[in-house]
Amino acid sequence: MAHWSKLLITGVLITGVLSGCSSNDELIKIAPVPQIQTNVELQVNWDASVGSGSGEIFSRLQPTIAYSKVFASDRAGIVAAFDVTSGDKIWQINLAGETSFFSSTQSALLSGGVSHGYDKIAIGSENGELYILEQATGELVWHKQVGGEILAKPLMAGNKVIVSTGNGKVIAFDLETGEQSWVYQNDVPALTLRGNSGLVENQGAIFFGLPKGKIAGVLIDGGRAIWEQIIVTSDGGNELANIIDVDATPLLLGDTLYAVAYNGNLAALELRTGKILWKRAYSSLQSMVVDGYNLYVTSSDGLENRELSAPAILNGHVAVIDFEGYLHLLDSEAGTLIGQMQLDSDGYIARPLVDNNVLFLLSKDGLLSAVTIK
């Protein structure tokens, strides 16, 4: 039985960057910031600077939280660790100066965000470079060219680090040596969204979204495909309407996997077989979050075209942040706005993270903030 009872529709990111076509010139009407009676007050516990951020490039440089630290990066090459409670900087490294491909003045084009595991952290780049660092010191353990853009966070599991690349590959490397273990190959259509689904792990397998409305499960040991499932097919309309990428990271809850496609469907799949349990018409690029029996995903509503982030759960409320840096807090049952504050006006793309009822956000300008409810 699917662990799902309802959806909270909060907004949509419809200005995704396309690969293989030029943007159109149609004006997009942006909804004004909703004026609300604030019922819940938010406060910033601390701020810290992480290099120069990602700028106007669509880059999901999501931080990660582990080992009592927050790890974050900018696009140019800075990776830093901060104390999760105080925000004090523990270490910082510039990866632009750590390889033979770059000088310290050239951008490393880091992308996708930081992941952690086995006392190490990992991050990839648009140049196809994968970096493994010691979490305690930031020391570079090894780096490797993988042959394709790494636009999603690497995954560490089974003593391997696994990446998804923009040219349709999922590649596993030995975490200690950097030697390639296996490659899973998927065809990429000529026109896709510029991005990749993140990878999720469960009981020796990984699951991820792909272009053409596909979800796949692959064994960590050996890279053999367990199953592949199509959750939506193109309707034969215009080229843009036929983009049905699954760029949102699937959500695992019990023995059910949830996935959503752009221009497509929201679907629940049986984890073991990939069988579709149910699906409904829904379109999103953003990852989902679950709280109890409620599944939350951003799509179009009153905050239309404000380029909302993926949702996060903060003290039982739903939090999203927009392109102008407004943090919106919604009632998890009614979907009504109950709290709001503006952080960095340069805006946000990366998904907010929650740890011990603290919300962590990284802006496009490189401002890392820890926010709580008063």
C-alpha angles and dihedrals in degrees: 000000000000115000094227137105110166148344129243108213108207110154145306141246101221099161097079117159113254125216115213102022142062123250120257123242098231114130115243115213110227118208115235120248106278113248109225143172101247113231097168123046121215127203136191111235095188144342130210134180121240106192116276099323122223099299116203093333113112098243127150098213095172118183123224132217123218142123090030089297139105112223118200140159143196126224096253096063110279116134117179141176123216132188105259093222105040103022091232113155112247100181142343134197133185109219092188087077097041102076137054090242096068141039118220089260096055122084118252088207094223113193145171097035139259126305131187143209143129091028090301138096129216136201134171136206143221085247090064095252120144118202128196118195136182106253094216098053109010091240112160109245098182142325131206140187108238100185100245143055114283103214100161133055115277117243124227114206138132091018088299136106112219128196136188115217134204092243093064102267132127108198130188124205131188105258095219101042105022091231115149113253103183146332130224111200127204130177117250120209121232092251119046141142113267102249145066137235116251120243125248125196132213131166098335098322138090128217128200146157126253140186119279092047095288134149121193139190120205133181114246090216105067101350097253115161112245095188143334123209134187113218096179138013128207117262096220094251126128122325096262092050089053093061102107102160120161098220097150115095110251117248120228120208118168108307094339128091119202122203136172130198133207109253086004148071142315107227141181115214134190104250097217099049107015090238112158109244095183140334139189135189109274136138127208143140093196130092121248134235132206131211116182106314095337123100117202127199131164118246138144119310138112092332090054117168095002088120096240123202124235111283128260131192116240118180090332094312129106116246128196131164129208142214093272094051098257112149111210123198118199134192105254094221104038100028091227122143111255104163140024141172137162119237121168109001090209086078140228139265104164118092114257116247127214126206123168092344093309119121116216120199133180117201129212086252093056099258111148112199135184112208131185138175112258 
